[in-house]
Amino acid sequence: MNATERLTDLLNRLGSYAPWEVVIELVLIWVVVFAIIRFIQGTRAARALKGLIVLIALSTVLVRVLGEDSFQRLGYLYDRLLAVVAVALVVIFQPELRRGLIRLGETRLFRGSTLPGSEAAREIAPACAYFSKSRFGAIIVIERTTGLRTLVEGGTVLNAQLTRQLLQTIFYPGTALHDLAVVIKGTTVYAAGVQLPMADPSDMPDPRFGSRHRAAVGLTKESDALVVVVSEETGDIRLAENGAMTDPIPPDRLESEIADRLGKPASNGNGGGGSGFEGGEEDDSPKKKDEA
């Protein structure tokens, strides 16, 4: 069967389908493709996926449409490589697949009761306002449904009651734990001096963002945690969520922002203090560029 006969046969088979079935199938395919594109948009995986789609599409047209009889060796390689591509997809997109499973677990169908955030926000907000006014850098991780036990193994476990005074003491310059992150679980300061996974520089839209912002983005790409970052250089307060960061949030609005976000599942948008990353000044002094 030549290429023309194959195309004619394909068109005839499409014409035999009920129109409503074709419409439903196309809509479902479009929804799935749109969800995948939206999820990986802005990540390094997006570029790899585009190249992979083009390669598979060209190979499919060449082998399936033009005919396996004319390209027998290519057809043989195509069939054998599909299994290899499936395994490669899992390896290449492993971080994105993990994030997708985490997001699936965050849906209301699988979630328990959400964390009441008003009490935690009541202590975190004034502490961050103090940091902002004093130009003290700080990074505060608020745990949601994704456990961070493995993350805090290298830190100092405190299990102390969350108070603004405790946070101010921890992040006061010169103290032993002020450079790294604090992890809060409910209304408990679970650990301090915690090293966070750093986002790749290519994932940051502005190279002037310092190590604290990179650490906040890196963690929120791998978990549903909410991270509060206070810039040491500018005093700006930002929230990181789902791998994105808000614009600077005024101190008088921070409490309501934190309480609102902790009172509902993590969203894909930024909301609140603004959308997307803002190209601002770097948040850390040069001596802390290598610190988390």
Backbone as a ProteinNet text record, in pm:
[ID]
protein_1_A
[PRIMARY]
MNATERLTDLLNRLGSYAPWEVVIELVLIWVVVFAIIRFIQGTRAARALKGLIVLIALSTVLVRVLGEDSFQRLGYLYDRLLAVVAVALVVIFQPELRRGLIRLGETRLFRGSTLPGSEAAREIAPACAYFSKSRFGAIIVIERTTGLRTLVEGGTVLNAQLTRQLLQTIFYPGTALHDLAVVIKGTTVYAAGVQLPMADPSDMPDPRFGSRHRAAVGLTKESDALVVVVSEETGDIRLAENGAMTDPIPPDRLESEIADRLGKPASNGNGGGGSGFEGGEEDDSPKKKDEA
[TERTIARY]
85.6	0	89	70.4	155	103	173.4	138.4	0.4	-34.7	-165.9	-278.2	-261.8	-363.5	-377.5	-266.2	-271.1	-348.7	-321.1	-391.6	-540.3	-573.2	-714.4	-785.3	-717.8	-776.2	-797.7	-702.7	-715.7	-834.9	-850.9	-963.7	-1096.7	-1100.4	-1224.4	-1262.6	-1162.4	-1191.4	-1237.9	-1179.2	-1224.6	-1368.7	-1405.7	-1541.2	-1644.1	-1600.6	-1695.2	-1727.1	-1652.9	-1678.3	-1795.8	-1868	-1975.7	-1914.6	-1970.8	-1912.4	-1899	-1997.9	-1990.9	-1878.3	-1846.7	-1734.8	-1602.2	-1588.6	-1466	-1449.3	-1557.9	-1551.1	-1509.2	-1571.3	-1538.3	-1392.8	-1348.5	-1209.5	-1111.4	-1139.6	-1050.4	-1047.1	-1161.7	-1166.3	-1085.2	-1101.3	-1026	-875.6	-837.2	-695	-642.9	-721.3	-679.6	-663.3	-755.4	-747	-620.8	-591.2	-471.9	-345.1	-337.6	-219.3	-204.1	-313.6	-307.6	-259.8	-309.5	-267.9	-119	-68.8	73.8	158.6	118.5	195	195.3	78.9	71.2	155.1	161.1	235.3	385.3	436.5	581.6	625.6	532.1	568.8	668.6	774.5	876.4	984.9	975.8	1077	1171.5	1284	1376.9	1316.6	1223.5	1159.5	1077.5	1028.4	946.6	1026	1149.5	1231.6	1261.1	1290.9	1318.3	1194.3	1077.5	954.6	920.4	943	916.4	1000.7	1128.5	1215	1173.6	1131.2	1089.9	961.8	868.1	742.2	768.8	854.8	887.7	951.9	1043.7	1112.2	1015.1	925.7	830.2	730.5	686.3	590.1	650.1	772.9	837.3	860.2	900.8	924.4	795.3	686.6	557.9	509.1	519.3	477.2	561.2	691.7	782	755.7	731.9	720.4	577.4	480.4	342.9	266.7	286.3	208.8	272.1	403.3	468.9	485.7	480	479.1	598.5	570.8	678	746.9	675.3	735	854.2	846.3	954.3	1069.7	1039.3	1141.9	1140.7	1172	1161.8	1258.5	1380	1478.7	1443.5	1394.9	1351.5	1230.3	1138.8	1022.7	1063.9	1163.2	1213	1272.5	1356.5	1417.8	1312.1	1213	1106.3	1032	994.6	921.4	1005.5	1134.3	1219.7	1250.9	1259.8	1298.9	1183.8	1059.9	947.4	955.9	996.2	1010.3	1122.2	1231.4	1342.4	1299.9	1220.9	1172.6	1084.2	1001.3	914.1	995.5	1103.6	1190.2	1263.8	1307.7	1378.7	1289.8	1160.5	1068.2	1063	1060.8	1056	1182.7	1297.6	1425.7	1438.3	1407.6	1426.3	1331.9	1205.7	1104.2	1073.7	1171.2	1149.1	1111	1178.2	1135.7	994.5	959.4	824.6	719.5	751	656.7	634.9	742.3	727.9	642.1	665.3	583.5	437.1	415	278.5	206.3	274.8	213.7	186.8	276.1	253.6	130.8	118.9	2.5	-125.9	-119.2	-236.9	-278.1	-179.4	-209.7	-262.8	-247.1	-295.3	-442.7	-502.8	-642.5	-729.1	-845.8	-934.7	-978.8	-977.4	-1019.3	-926.3	-797.6	-698.8	-650.3	-685.1	-635.1	-722	-661.2	-736.6	-772.5	-792.2	-825	-704.4	-727	-617.6	-565.4	-442.7	-377.9	-441.1	-492.5	-541.9	-423.9	-418.6	-298.5	-303.4	-418	-427.5	-333.4	-321.9	-236	-89.1	-47	92	121	27.6	47.3	57.2	-13.9	-15.1	122.7	203.9	338.9	444.1	423.9	523.8	525.1	407.1	398	471.6	450.3	523.3	673.4	711.9	855.5	917.4	848.3	899.8	898	798.9	797.4	919.7	957.4	1077.6	1202.4	1209	1323.8	1333	1217.8	1215.4	1264.9	1219.8	1259	1406.7	1455.7	1594.4	1691.6	1639.4	1722.3	1794.3	1720.2	1772.2	1716.5	1803.7	1757.5	1694	1589.6	1521.3	1452.8	1443.4	1367.7	1294	1161.4	1075.5	991.9	1004.7	931.2	812.2	693.2	572.3	525.8	534.7	498.9	348.8	308.8	168.7	148.5	101.8	74.9	197.8	292.2	413.4	511.3	544	634.6	775.1	843	978.5	1078.6	1045.4	1132.7	1272.3	1280.7	1411.9	1491.8	1423.6	1490.3	1557.9	1494.6	1545.8	1648.5	1683.4	1779.4	1913.3	1950.7	2078.7	2071	1950.1	1934.1	1933	1888.7	1880.1	1733.4	1692.4	1552.8	1526.1	1420.5	1386.7	1256.7	1154.7	1023	977.9	988.1	953.9	826.2	755.1	634.8	667.3	589.3	611.5	574.6	673	649.6	733.4	689.6	765.4	900.9	905.5	1032.8	1135.2	1088.5	1180.7	1234.8	1149.6	1194.6	1293.1	1266.6	1356.9	1492.3	1492.6	1618.5	1697.4	1628	1696.2	1764	1695.2	1746.9	1825.7	1850.6	1931.8	2074.5	2132.8	2267.2	2368.8	2447.2	2551.2	2515	2387.1	2349.1	2386.3	2395.1	2445.1	2352.7	2223.2	2126.6	2068.5	2120.6	2051.4	2065.6	2167.7	2192.5	2099.3	2053.1	1974.9	1826.3	1747.5	1601.7	1545.9	1427.6	1348.3	1228.6	1198	1083.4	977.2	857.2	745.4	641.9	598	496	379.5	268.4	155.8	191.7	191.8	233.4	360.5	442.4	567.3	684.6	788.3	914	984.1	970.4	1019	1171.8	1234.9	1380.5	1431.7	1558.2	1625.5	1760.7	1821.9	1949.9	1936.7	1827.5	1797.5	1845.3	1922.8	1970.7	1861.3	1823.5	1718.9	1779	1708.4	1757.1	1749.6	1856.3	1864.2	1808.6	1730.3	1684.4	1802	1798.2	1902.6	1896.4	2009.9	2007.8	1922.6	1914.9	1834.3	1685.5	1646	1504.8	1464.3	1562.1	1532.8	1524.7	1419.5	1402.5	1496	1554.4	1643.8	1766.2	1886.4	2007.5	2039.7	1973.3	2001.5	1934.9	1843.9	1788.3	1897.4	1907.1	2014	1978.8	2061.2	2051.5	1922.7	1873.6	1749.8	1633.1	1625.2	1517.3	1533.1	1655.7	1678.6	1640.2	1670.8	1634.4	1482.7	1414.2	1268.2	1203.7	1250.7	1195.9	1228.8	1352.1	1391.9	1305.6	1275.1	1193.8	1050	993.2	852.8	831.9	937.6	925.8	910	953.1	951.7	847.6	782.1	683.4	575.5	472.3	364	383	504.9	531.9	513.5	481	476.7	599.9	674.9	801.3	794.9	833.2	840.7	987.8	1019.6	1158	1166.3	1261.4	1287.2	1426.1	1433.6	1560.8	1645.3	1770.5	1864	1903.6	1907.3	1951.4	1841.2	1719.8	1611.6	1503.4	1497.2	1390.4	1259	1255.8	1133.1	1091.6	961.5	905.4	829.8	861.5	795.3	752.3	653.2	607.2	639.4	692.5	720.5	623.9	569	469.9	466.5	471.3	464.1	572.5	691.3	801.9	797.4	706.8	696.8	699.5	726.1	740	659.3	596.9	516.7	605	543.3	607.5	618.4	694.6	705.2	567.6	548.7	422.9	443.2	358.7	370.1	354.8	429.1	419.5	279.2	199.2	66.1	-31.4	8.6	-76.3	-26.7	90.6	153	71.1	17.8	-57	-177.6	-253.4	-370.5	-330.6	-219.3	-172.6	-135.4	-60.1	-18.9	-139.6	-228.7	-346.5	-434.6	-452.8	-535.4	-474.4	-344.4	-278.8	-271.1	-256.2	-252.3	-391.6	-494.2	-629.9	-690	-613	-663.6	-548.8	-579.2	-473.3	-386.9	-260.7	-168.3	-221.3	-220.6	-271.4	-156.4	-189.3	-86	-48.6	-136.4	-107.3	-29.8	5.7	79.8	-11.5	-103.9	-203	-141.6	-227.1	-180.7	-95.7	35.3	124.1	163.6	109.9	143.7	162.9	176.9	189.1	329.2	380.7	510.8	625.2	745.8	863.7	878.3	938.8	967.8	1117.2	1159.5	1302.7	1354	1378.3	1422.5	1567.9	1606.5	1745	1773.9	1899.1	1936.4	1905.7	1872.8	1822.5	1929.5	2049.3	2152.5	2280.7	2358.8	2487.8	2580.3	2686.1	2773.6	2832.3	2856	2918.3	2825.8	2695.6	2601	2546.1	2606.3	2554.6	2559.1	2650.3	2660.8	2588	2517.4	2444.8	2300.7	2234.6	2092.2	2009.7
-119.8	0	124.5	209.6	328.7	438.8	552.8	662	717.7	730.3	785.4	696.3	565	471.3	476	492.1	500.4	624.3	738.4	860.7	850.2	788.7	770.3	680.2	572.8	482.2	551.4	636.6	710.4	805.1	878.1	970.3	896.7	780.4	701.3	653	612	566.2	680.5	799.8	915.6	952	936.9	968.4	871.8	751.2	652	672.5	758	782.8	878.4	863.7	956.9	1092.8	1202.2	1335.9	1368.1	1330.7	1364.8	1290.6	1168.6	1095.1	1165.2	1209.7	1279.1	1407.2	1481.8	1607.9	1583.4	1483.7	1453.4	1411.3	1326.6	1280.4	1395.1	1482	1595.3	1690.4	1712.8	1800.5	1741.2	1610.5	1545.9	1551.2	1526.3	1533.8	1674.8	1774.4	1913.5	1949.9	1904.8	1934.9	1875.1	1749.6	1683.4	1753.9	1784.8	1853	1990.9	2063.6	2197.3	2190.5	2090.6	2076.6	2046.2	1961.6	1927.1	2049	2120.8	2238.9	2344.5	2366.4	2466.9	2427.9	2298.6	2253.4	2271.1	2240.3	2245.9	2378.2	2470.3	2597.7	2673.2	2719.8	2794.6	2709.3	2576.9	2488.6	2442.1	2383.3	2330.3	2212.1	2141.8	2027.2	2068.5	2191.5	2237.5	2234.2	2279	2278.5	2136.8	2048.6	1909.5	1842.5	1873.3	1810.9	1856.6	1984	2033.2	1957.5	1941.7	1868.6	1723.5	1663	1523.1	1505.6	1598	1590.5	1602.2	1696.9	1713.6	1586.4	1527.7	1406.9	1291.4	1271.2	1160.8	1182.8	1308.8	1338.2	1310.3	1356.2	1332.1	1182.9	1112.5	968.6	894.4	934	868.1	891.2	1015.5	1045.2	966.7	964	896.8	747.5	685.2	539.9	492.7	555.4	506.2	554.1	679.6	736.1	702.5	727.3	703.1	555.1	474.2	330.6	258.2	147.7	66.1	-16.4	-39.2	-118.6	-47.9	87	163.1	188.4	190.4	219.5	109.8	-10.7	-125.1	-114.7	-73	-64.2	48.5	160.9	269	227.2	152	102.3	9.4	-74.9	-165.5	-86.6	13.1	94.6	176.2	223.5	302.9	220.9	98.4	13.7	-19.5	-43	-81.2	38.9	156.9	275	335.2	298.6	353.4	315.6	190.4	147.8	224.3	249.3	324.5	467.8	525.8	662.5	670.9	568.6	568.1	570.5	492.8	492.6	626.3	679.3	807.3	919.8	914.6	1017.2	1019	901	893.6	951.7	924.4	973.7	1124.9	1171.3	1313.3	1401.2	1356.5	1439.5	1393.7	1328.4	1280.9	1391.4	1508	1615	1662.5	1675.5	1722.5	1619	1489.7	1384.5	1382.7	1402.7	1406.9	1524.5	1638.9	1756.1	1732	1665	1638	1547.8	1445.5	1356.1	1429.9	1520.6	1600.2	1687.4	1751.3	1835.5	1753.7	1630.1	1544.1	1511.8	1490.2	1462	1581.4	1702.2	1823	1850.4	1776.3	1800.7	1766	1826.9	1808.4	1663.8	1587.4	1448.2	1366.8	1401.4	1324.4	1394.5	1520.4	1597.8	1579.7	1592.9	1600.4	1745.5	1780	1918.7	2006.9	2126.8	2218.6	2282	2329.2	2388.6	2523.7	2540.7	2673.2	2767.9	2869.5	2950.4	3079.5	3114.3	3244.9	3257.3	3151.8	3158.8	3168.7	3087.3	3094.8	3230.4	3279.8	3408.5	3521.3	3509.5	3614.1	3632.4	3527.9	3537.2	3565.4	3508.6	3524.4	3666.2	3724	3855.4	3965.2	3982.3	4089.6	4063.9	3936.1	3906	3948.1	3919.6	3956.9	4108.6	4175.5	4321.7	4378.8	4318.7	4360	4335.4	4217.3	4187.9	4288	4319.2	4411.3	4549.8	4597.5	4729.8	4733.7	4623.8	4618.8	4571	4527.6	4472.3	4345.3	4258.6	4127.3	4024.8	3946.6	3842.9	3727.7	3667.5	3555.2	3470.7	3340.7	3250	3151.5	3155.1	3077.4	2982.6	2853.3	2750.7	2705.7	2710.6	2667	2536.8	2430.2	2298.2	2285.5	2223.7	2193.8	2042.6	1980.9	1837.2	1753	1808.1	1734	1740.3	1624.5	1620.4	1662.9	1730.6	1780.6	1718.9	1599.8	1537.4	1512.2	1459.9	1432.8	1560.7	1668	1795.8	1850	1833.2	1895.8	1809.7	1695.4	1608.2	1676.4	1765	1833.5	1959.6	1996.8	2116.8	2087.3	2186.3	2172.6	2165.6	2050.9	2032.1	2107.5	2190.1	2271.3	2226	2199.1	2163.5	2264	2390.9	2498.7	2568.3	2626.1	2700.9	2819.4	2837.3	2946.2	3079.5	3169.6	3306.1	3400.5	3525.2	3623.6	3649.4	3643.1	3667.4	3559.5	3433.8	3325.5	3343.7	3378.4	3400.4	3516.5	3623.1	3737.7	3700.1	3614.9	3570.4	3482.8	3390.7	3298.9	3374.1	3471.1	3539.4	3666.3	3691.5	3807	3783.2	3878.5	3858.3	3819.8	3720	3674.2	3550.2	3515.1	3393.3	3272	3157.3	3037.3	2988.6	3020.4	2964.5	3066.6	3188.3	3294	3284.2	3214.4	3213.6	3120.9	3014	2914.3	2929.7	2826.4	2837.8	2782.8	2832.5	2780.6	2706.8	2589.6	2511.3	2512.4	2553.7	2563.5	2457.8	2386.1	2282.6	2316.2	2359.7	2404.1	2531.8	2525.9	2640.6	2608.5	2520.3	2478.9	2509.6	2569.4	2585.4	2450.6	2375.5	2237.3	2231.9	2313	2308.2	2441	2467	2586.8	2546.4	2637.1	2604.8	2497.1	2500.9	2396.7	2439.4	2353.1	2377.8	2337.6	2427.6	2399.8	2369.1	2289.5	2265.1	2393	2422.7	2547.7	2527.2	2621.6	2619	2647.2	2588.2	2613.4	2759.4	2822.3	2962.4	2985.1	2883.6	2898.7	2901.1	2855.6	2859.1	2994.5	3079.7	3210.6	3312.9	3392.8	3488.3	3608.5	3630.5	3744.2	3699.3	3711.8	3664.1	3741.5	3854.8	3934	3878.7	3783.8	3719.1	3637.2	3649	3583.1	3443.9	3392.2	3252.2	3221.6	3314.6	3288.6	3268	3352.1	3336.4	3207.4	3172.5	3047.3	2927.7	2934.6	2824.8	2813.5	2927.3	2926.5	2865.1	2904.8	2849.9	2701.8	2664.8	2524.6	2434	2476.1	2392.2	2383.5	2495.7	2494.7	2424.5	2397.1	2313.5	2167.3	2130.1	1990.4	1959.8	2060.1	2037.3	2143.7	2128.1	2227.5	2329	2338	2432.4	2576.5	2662.8	2807.7	2866.3	2947.4	3001.1	3153.8	3210.8	3355.7	3396.1	3491.3	3535.5	3684.8	3724.5	3866.3	3898.8	3998.7	4036.8	4115.4	4077.9	4149.4	4283.7	4291.4	4413.2	4517.6	4475.1	4571.2	4572.1	4466.6	4454.8	4406.9	4373.6	4325.3	4190	4172.6	4046.8	3982.7	3858.6	3786.2	3648.3	3593.3	3457.6	3370.8	3250.4	3154.7	3037.8	2996	2889.4	2827.6	2693.9	2623	2666.7	2694.3	2730.7	2871.5	2954.9	3094.1	3184.5	3312.2	3405	3531.2	3583.6	3704	3827.4	3937.1	4066.6	4101.6	4205.1	4242.5	4269.2	4218.2	4233.5	4331.2	4431.4	4524.8	4450.4	4489	4420	4417	4521.8	4524.2	4429.7	4375	4278.9	4135.8	4118.6	3986.8	3886.6	3926.9	3833	3775.4	3861.1	3812.2	3725.8	3760.3	3680.7	3539.4	3529.6	3397.7	3317.9	3380.7	3310.2	3260.3	3342.1	3301.1	3183.1	3187.6	3080.7	2950.7	2959.2	2838.9	2780.9	2861.9	2814.2	2745.1	2727.8	2661.1	2588.2	2491.3	2420	2514.8	2475.8	2557.8	2574.5	2697.6	2725.9	2732.2	2726	2734.5	2877.3	2970	3110.7	3171	3294.7	3364.8	3441.9	3518.3	3590.8	3684.5	3741.5	3820.3	3935.1	3923.1	4035	4059.3	3988.6	4013.8	3884.3	3888	3765.9	3753.5	3630.3	3602.1	3657.8	3640.7	3695.8	3841.2	3913.3	4053.2	4068.9	4142.4	4165	4269.4	4232.3	4327.9	4312.2	4376.2	4370.8	4235.3	4201.6	4076	4083.6	3967.2	3968.5	3941.7	3907.6	3874.5	3948.9	3973	4035.3	3935.6	3980.8	3890.5	3780.6	3805.1	3704.5	3588.3	3605	3497.3	3434.7	3458	3404	3252.6	3192	3047.4	2983.4	3065.3	3009.8	2992.8	2897	2873.9	2956.6
0	0	0	-101.4	-110	-19.5	-22	69.3	39.9	-91.4	-127	-76.9	-93.3	-47.4	104.1	173.4	318.8	363.8	302.1	337.4	306.2	192.8	156.6	256.3	296.4	394.9	528.1	567.2	692.7	688.5	577.6	564.6	563.6	499.8	497.6	636.6	713.3	849.6	937.1	919.5	995.9	961.9	833.4	793.1	846.3	885	937.6	1085.2	1153.7	1294.9	1311.4	1421	1453.9	1487.5	1435.2	1460.5	1607.9	1689.9	1832	1902.5	1855	1913.1	1882.2	1756.2	1717.2	1797.1	1816.2	1890.9	2034.8	2099.3	2238.9	2252.3	2161.2	2168.2	2147.7	2051.5	2026.9	2145.9	2208.5	2326.2	2440.2	2463.2	2571.4	2544.2	2419.9	2385.3	2405	2363.5	2378.9	2526.1	2611.8	2754.9	2814.8	2779.6	2833.9	2787.6	2658.8	2605	2667.3	2681.6	2741.4	2885.7	2962.3	3102.1	3112.2	3023	3025.3	2990.4	2886.1	2844.1	2953.7	3015.2	3121	3241	3271.9	3388.6	3370.2	3249.5	3228.7	3169.5	3145.7	3083.7	3170.1	3108	3179.7	3241.4	3229.2	3284.9	3174.3	3215	3116.3	3042.1	3107.7	3043.5	2922.9	2921.2	2808.7	2679.2	2684.6	2563.1	2517.8	2611.7	2575.5	2518.7	2575	2528	2386.3	2355.7	2220.8	2118.5	2148.9	2057.2	2042.9	2152.5	2148.9	2068.4	2083.6	2008.7	1859	1820.5	1678.7	1623.8	1700	1655	1637.4	1735.3	1727.2	1613.8	1597.7	1490.6	1353.5	1330.8	1202.3	1178.8	1283.8	1269.5	1238.9	1304.4	1281.9	1139.4	1091.9	954.4	854.8	877.6	785.7	778.6	894.4	899.9	875.9	942.9	937.5	814.5	776.2	665.5	530.7	517.8	390.1	360.4	467.5	443.1	499.8	566.4	623.2	514.9	402.6	294.8	232.5	225	162.7	259.8	386.6	487.8	594	553.3	643.3	760.7	734	842	939.1	882.9	971.4	1053.8	992.6	1067	1180.1	1153.7	1257.8	1374.6	1342	1446.6	1521.4	1449.2	1511.2	1616.8	1581.2	1676	1798.3	1778	1891.5	1980.9	1920.9	1997.9	2077.8	2044.7	2120.2	2268	2294.6	2434.6	2503.9	2428.7	2486.1	2515.5	2426.9	2447.3	2570.8	2591.2	2709.2	2838	2842.5	2960.8	2972.5	2859.4	2860.9	2911.8	2878.5	2926.1	3078	3139.2	3285.1	3346.2	3283.3	3335.9	3316.2	3195.8	3163.9	3244.3	3256.2	3320.6	3462.6	3526.2	3662.4	3759.9	3760.4	3853.4	3826.2	3697.8	3664.9	3701.6	3681.1	3719.1	3870	3946.4	4091.9	4134	4072.8	4105.2	4068.3	3954.6	3914.1	4012.1	4063.1	4161.4	4292.3	4328	4448.7	4431.7	4313.9	4289.2	4290.4	4237.1	4239	4381.9	4467.1	4606.6	4682.2	4624.2	4690.7	4662.5	4569	4538	4657.6	4664	4778.7	4794	4682.4	4690.1	4778.3	4779.7	4854.2	4980	4997.3	5109.6	5231.6	5346.5	5469.2	5494.2	5618.2	5650.3	5625.1	5575.7	5547.3	5674.8	5667.3	5783.1	5816.9	5937.3	5975.8	5988.2	5902.7	5895.3	5973.8	6033.2	6097.1	6216.3	6295.2	6414.6	6376.6	6276.3	6231	6167.8	6085.7	6019.9	6120.8	6231.8	6333.9	6396.7	6398	6454.3	6347	6227.5	6121.7	6065.5	6044.8	5979.9	6055.8	6186.9	6256.3	6262.8	6268.4	6267.7	6134.7	6024.5	5892.7	5874	5931	5924.9	5995.9	6107.7	6180.4	6096.4	6031.2	5945.1	5830.3	5770	5657.3	5698	5811.4	5858.3	5896.4	5954.2	6002	5895.3	5777.5	5670.8	5717.1	5782.9	5820.8	5722.6	5659.9	5568.6	5643.9	5585.6	5649.7	5544.1	5571	5485.5	5576	5567.8	5656.9	5573.3	5598.3	5525.4	5610.2	5552.1	5621.8	5556.8	5631	5577.5	5559.2	5449.1	5424.2	5433.2	5324.4	5329.4	5297.3	5222.2	5189.3	5305.7	5362.6	5476.6	5439.3	5530.6	5506.1	5603.5	5655.4	5755.6	5699.9	5577.9	5517.9	5500.9	5466.6	5442.8	5567.6	5683.3	5805.3	5877.4	5821.2	5888.5	5910.2	5819	5834	5917.1	5962.1	6042.2	6191	6267.4	6413.2	6452.7	6504.4	6543.6	6673	6672.5	6789.5	6856.3	6774.7	6826.9	6933.3	6899.1	6992.3	6947.6	7042.1	7010	6920.6	6814.8	6722.1	6785.9	6795.7	6842.9	6757.8	6748.9	6671.8	6734.9	6868.6	6938	6904.4	6893.8	6860.4	6718.8	6624.7	6487.6	6480.2	6554.3	6554.2	6612.5	6711.4	6771.7	6675.4	6606.4	6514.7	6400.9	6342	6223.8	6256.8	6384	6419.4	6369.5	6295.3	6239.1	6346.2	6312.8	6403.4	6480	6488	6557.7	6472.7	6536.2	6468	6357.2	6363.2	6269.1	6173	6171.5	6098.5	5946.8	5896.4	5752.5	5675	5734.2	5662.6	5693.3	5664.1	5670.5	5801	5834.9	5946.3	5887	5941	5896.3	6004.8	5968.2	6062.1	6027.7	6128.7	6110.8	6202.5	6144.7	6225.9	6299.1	6430.1	6511.7	6589.3	6530.3	6593	6502.1	6558.3	6484.9	6490.5	6382.2	6381.1	6379.6	6294.2	6282.8	6229.5	6256.8	6206.8	6149.9	6075.9	6013.2	5907.4	5831.7	5734.1	5595.8	5532.2	5396	5297.8	5208.7	5110.9	4974	4892.6	4755.7	4673.4	4604.2	4526.8	4386.9	4340.2	4202	4109.2	3992.6	3893.9	3849.2	3826.4	3781.4	3656.8	3569.9	3449	3479	3597.8	3635.9	3692.8	3719.8	3775.7	3662.8	3659	3549.3	3557.2	3673.7	3689.8	3767	3710	3777.9	3905.2	3926.9	4046.5	4171.1	4155	4272.8	4339.8	4470.5	4544.2	4590.2	4680.9	4720.5	4796.6	4876.1	4949.3	4852.3	4751	4653.6	4574	4538.2	4467	4552.6	4680.9	4770.8	4784.3	4792.8	4804.9	4681.7	4563.6	4439.7	4427.9	4463.2	4454.1	4540.1	4662.6	4751	4701.5	4659	4617.9	4484.1	4410.7	4292.3	4329.3	4448.9	4489.9	4596.7	4650.5	4755.4	4746.9	4831	4832.7	4944.8	4998.3	5106.7	5061	5156.7	5134.6	5200.7	5127.7	5178	5180.5	5294.6	5310.2	5303.7	5217.4	5199.3	5225.7	5308.7	5334.8	5281.2	5194.6	5134.6	5233.3	5243.3	5329.3	5269.6	5136.8	5069.4	5059.3	5024.6	4998.5	5105.4	5185.6	5283.4	5224.8	5096.3	5033.2	5090.6	5106.3	5153.9	5038.1	5009.5	4902	4949.8	4882.4	4908.5	4787.5	4812.5	4705.3	4718.2	4603.5	4602.5	4463.6	4458.4	4330.4	4231.9	4281.9	4194.7	4141.6	4191.9	4148.4	4270.5	4246.7	4357.3	4330	4433.5	4419.5	4409.4	4372.8	4384.4	4533.5	4569.2	4711.2	4772.6	4894.6	4967.2	5082.9	5095.8	5208.6	5341.5	5444	5573.4	5631	5606.8	5665.6	5595.8	5480.3	5410.6	5423.7	5483.8	5486	5566.4	5680.6	5764.4	5690.2	5623.6	5551.6	5432.7	5366.1	5252.9	5297.6	5406.6	5455.7	5502	5576.7	5627.3	5513.3	5410.4	5296.6	5223.9	5202.1	5126.9	5207	5337.1	5418.8	5441.8	5420.8	5442.3	5323.6	5214.1	5095.3	5028.3	4937.4	4868.6	4787.3	4768.6	4689.5	4549	4499.4	4365.9	4267.8	4138.3	4036.4	4003.3	4044.4	4018.3	4131.3	4116.2	4218	4308.3	4245.4	4322.3	4422.8	4508.2	4620.7	4579.4	4611.6	4591.5	4448.5	4353.7	4214.6	4142.4	4013.4	3935.8	3881.5	3888.1	3829.4	3910.3	3854.6	3917.4	3880.6	3969.2	3939.7	3927.2	3830.2	3811.1	3905.8	4030.4	4129.7	4163.3	4271.8	4313.3	4373.1	4381.9	4444.5	4592.5	4649.7	4786.1	4889.9	4848.1	4945.7	4911.1	5010.5	4988.9	4920.8	4853.1	4779.5	4865.8	4990.9	5074	5101.7	5070.4	5099.8	4972.9	4861.8	4735.8	4734.1	4806.2	4805.8	4921.9	4999.6	5113.5	5077.8	5142.7	5114.1	5209
[MASK]
++++++++++++++++++++++++++++++++++++++++++++++++++++++++++++++++++++++++++++++++++++++++++++++++++++++++++++++++++++++++++++++++++++++++++++++++++++++++++++++++++++++++++++++++++++++++++++++++++++++++++++++++++++++++++++++++++++++++++++++++++++++++++++++++++++++++++++++++++++++++++++++++++++

